[in-house]
Amino acid sequence: MLPSHVSGASLEPLGWLRLALSAELRLRPAKGRSIFGAVLGHSLVIVSDAHLGVASSDVEAGLLDFLDAVPTLGDCLLINGDLFDFWFTYSRVIPRRGFHVAAALARLRRRLPIVMVGGNHDRWDRGFWQRDLEVDFNPLRATFQLGRRTVTAIHGDGLAEPRWQARLIHGVIQHPATAAVYRFLHPDLGLRLVDLLSPMLGDHTAEKSKLARAAARQRQWAERLLANEPDIGLLVMAHTHQAALSTSPNGRQYLNPGAWFDGFRYAVATEDGAELCEFSLNRVARPRPSPVAPR
């Protein structure tokens, strides 16, 4: 519905696009804003890259069990991107395939704080997470306090891409015009279109050497950011689907929990350290040995 002072006849060419873009920008959360207090918690559970919608039904079932168990694992939750293989909220519509997990998050949010960072597959929100579920949603980057430790979470797409094609696709996906134009499509048509184009949103390779190179590039990028921003005590990234944990001599850490769809991986961090884990369906957390850092 148009604002009362705007009529369809009065819109100049491209006026519809400008109106959509302005609405998109108004609905974005202010940079650095948090709906929680100064300290999020003291034991942070971290999960990312479930890619629900293309992963098997066991992946979603395991995640629902995991969300039920989160209060026994920590006192706050970080979802660091690509929870869904695609997520897009309209003013009155959300994807049906995300209903069960969204409902589980709504229940969990009543018990503890949840921070969510957008990934290259699920960055397009229009206030659903923050307004309707009171989840602190951040499209690109979240920073918060875990006890006395400053945590920064970034999904990681578009930061260390070696191919110009990947950088171009990332730029197109991030542009506000893309979401504004997509919003005019009927959800049934838009979601079918995404199913066809999903392989273009990320690198789906299973080649170990290629994955190792991607993980090494991310680690190098993380080390540069930690050097440039000394206040960060823990940098959490995702996207590569490769679990990683490294600690500098002064105790600052870079962490990637790995992909949930690959063995139900997650991590737990406190103000003193972090641990890579795997979740079992009997709800017993199994610590994972830290992998050898890529070289």
N, C-alpha and C positions, 0 to 999 in steps of 0.2 A: 504494500500500500504506500502511495506517495505521501510525503508531508503535505499539510494543508495548503502551503504556499506554492506548491509545484504542481503543474498540470502536465499531462502527457504531451499536449500540443506545444507547450512552451519550451520543451527540451530541445536544445540545439543538437546538431549531429554530434555523436559521441557523448551526449549528455547523460544517457543511461549508464554508460561506463563510468563517467566521473561521479555520478551519484552513488554507484555501487562501491567504487574505490573509497569515497569519503566515509561511507558506512563501515567498510572494512577497517579503516584506520581508527575510527572512533571506538570500535569494539576491542581493539588491542589493549592488553594490560599495560600500565605504565612501566617503563623500564626500571628494574630493580625492586618493584613493589612486591611485598609478600603479605599474604592474608594471615600469617602466623606471627607469633611474638619474636623477640630477638633471638631466642634459642629454639631451634626446631625440636631437639631431643638430645639423647645421649647415646643411643644405639640405633644406627641407621641401617635398614635393610634396603638393598639395592638390586633392581632387576631391570633388564632391558631386552629388546630384540626377541619378542615372542612371535611376531609376525602372524598374529591371529587372523584367520581368514584364508590363508594358504597353507599354514601348518596343519598337521593332523589333529583330529579331535582329541587325541590323548594329550596334546600340548595344552589345549584349553582346559581340559579336565584337571590336569596337573596344576595349572595356574590357579584354578579356583580353589583347589586344596591348599595351595601355597598361601593364597590371600587369607584363607581362614586361619592359617597357622602363623601369619606374620606377627600378631601380638605376642606370641611366645618366643619370637626370634629377636625382636627389637621394639623400640617405642616410637619409631617413625619410618616412613617408606618413601623411597625415591624410585620413580619409574623413569628411566633415562632414554626414552625414545623407542619408536617402532614397536610399541605394544601391539599395534595392529598393522597388518600389511597395507591397509588404507583406512583412514578415518577422516571424515569431513562432516561438520555439523552445519546444517541449515538452521533457519530461524525456528522451525517447528519439527525438524526431522533429524534423527540420528541413524546411522547404519544398523540394520537389524542384527547383523552378525556380531556386533559388539554389545548386545543387550545384557547377556549374562555376566560378563566381566564388569561392565559399568555398574550393574546392580550390586555386585560383590564389593566394588570399590566404594559405593555409596554406604554400604553397611560398615565397611572397615573404617571409613572416614569418621564415623561416629565414635570410634575408639581411639584413633591416633591421627596425627598430621600426615598428609600425603603431598609430596611435591612431584610434579610431572613435567618432563622436558620433551618437547616435540622432536621427532625424528624426521628423516626425509620421506617416510611413508605416512606419518600421522600428525603433521604440524598444523593442519588447517582446522582450527577450532573457532567457534563464534560465541564463546562465553559459556558453553555447556559445562565444562569441567569446573570452572571457577564459580559460576553463578548457581548452577543447579546441584553440584556435588560438593562445593566448597573445597575442591582440590586446587592447590596452588599451581596453575598451569603456566609454563613459560615456553614460548615458541622456540627460543634459541639457547638460552643460558639461564641457569638458576644459581644464586649464591645465597648461602644461609650458614648459620652457626650450628655446629654439632658439639655441644658443650663449649669448650674454649677453642675449638678448631673451626676454621673457616673452610667450608666446602664449596667448590664450584663444580657444577655439572653441565656438560656439553655433550650432545649426542655424537658429533664428530664428522658428519657428512660435509663435503665441500671444503675441508680444511687442508687435506694433504692428498688431493687427487692428482695423479700424474698425467691423466689423459685430458686433453682439452674438451673432448666430447662430454666427459663426466662433469667438468666444471660448467659447461654451457647448460646442460640439463639441470644442474643444481641451481644456476642463476634463474632459469625460466621457472622452475618450481617455486622458488622463493619470492618471485615478484608478486606484489599485491594484485596486479592485473590478472594473473592466472587464476587465483581464487575467485576474484570478482566475476570473471567470465564464466568459470565453471559453475558458479552458484546459479546461473540462469538455466542450467540443464535440469531436466526432471531427474530426481534421485535414481530412478530405475535405469535411465539412460546413462547418467553420469557414472554410476557404479559399474555398469557393464563395460563402459569405455575404459575405466581404470583397470578392470580385470585383464583387458587386452594389453594395456600399456605398462602394467606393473613391472615386468622385467626390465624396463628402462629406468626405473626409479633407483636401482641399486645394482651392484655387481653381485650376481648370484653364483659366482664361480665356486667350485669345490676343490680347485687345484691348490694343494698345500703350499707350494712355493709362492704362489701369488698371494695367498692369504697371509703368509709370513711376511712378505714384503709390505703389505698394507699395514700390518700390525707394527712393523718397524718404523714406517713413516709416521704413524700416529704417535708412537712413543717419542720420536724425535720432536714432533710438534708439541707434545705435552711438556717435554723438558724445556723447550723454549718459552712456553707460556709460564711455567713455574719460575723460570729465571727472571722473566719480565714482571711478574706479579708476586712479589715475595710474601704477601699476606695470605695467599692460598696455602692451606695446610694439607688439603686433599683435593686432587683433581680427578673427577669421575668422568670417563668417556665410554663410548659404546661403538656401534656401527660396524666394526671390523669382524664381530662375532668371535673374536679371539680373546680369551681370558688373559689378563696380565695384572701384575702387581709389582711395583718397584718402589723402593724406599731410598731417599737420599741420606747422606750422612747426618743432616740436621733433622731427620724424621719426617720430612714432607713426602707425600706419596702420590703416585699416579696409579689409578685403578680402572680396569675394564672388567666387569663381571663375566663377560662372555655372553653368549646367546642363550636365552631361556629355552628356545626350541631344541638346542643341542645339549641334551642331558640335564635339563632343569637347573641350569646354572644361575647362581645369584651370589651376592657378597654381603657381608656385614661389616660396618665400620663404626668405630668409636673415636673419641678424641685422642686415644692413645695408639690406634693402629687399625688394621683392616684384615679381613680373611676372605678368601675365595671358598665358595661352598657349592654343593649340589643338594637339591631337595629330593627326598625319596617319598613315595606315595604313602608310606606309613608315618609321614611327618617327622622323620628323624633327620636332622641336618647332618650331612657328612662333609667335614672340611676337605678341601681339595689342596694338594701340594701346590705351592706357587710354581708356575711354569718358568722355565729358563727364559730370560729376557731375549727377544730377537736381537740379532746383531747385524 
